[in-house]
């Protein structure tokens, strides 16, 4: 069984800002979801390479989605709930982060 993450001192806004501005995965790394962070970094790097350095719309959408996801998960942590290593706040991200 996967280890659960408990972090009652979590700051959902910080996690969202980190994911929004730092390659879409730093907020996950700070909350303890390392696997999700590295997947987000790999996707961001792939978009960077495929777009020849012009991140554009795809990168912005990824950053917005991961920022909102980190915010939702951060709220759960702040409320004293536990989250899984690959748990998602947005159901459609299950296709990417499972």
C-alpha positions, 0 to 999 in steps of 0.5 A: 500500500502506498504511503499517505502524506500528512502535512497539516501546516500545508500552504495551498496557495504556495503549492499552486504558485510553485506549480504555476511558475516553476515547471508545473511540478515544484508544488507537488515536490514540496507537498511530498508527491515526488512521482507526480513532480517528476512526471510533470517535469518530464512533460514540461521538458518534452513540451519545451523540446518539441516546441523548440523552446517556445512553450506557448499554450500547452505549457500554460495549460499544464501549469494552470491545471497542475496549479489548481490541482496542487491548490485542491490537494493543499487544501485537503492537507491543510484541513488535516486530511491525508493524500496519496502519493499519486492522488489528484484533485482534478479527476482528468489528471488520473490519465497522466499521473497514475 
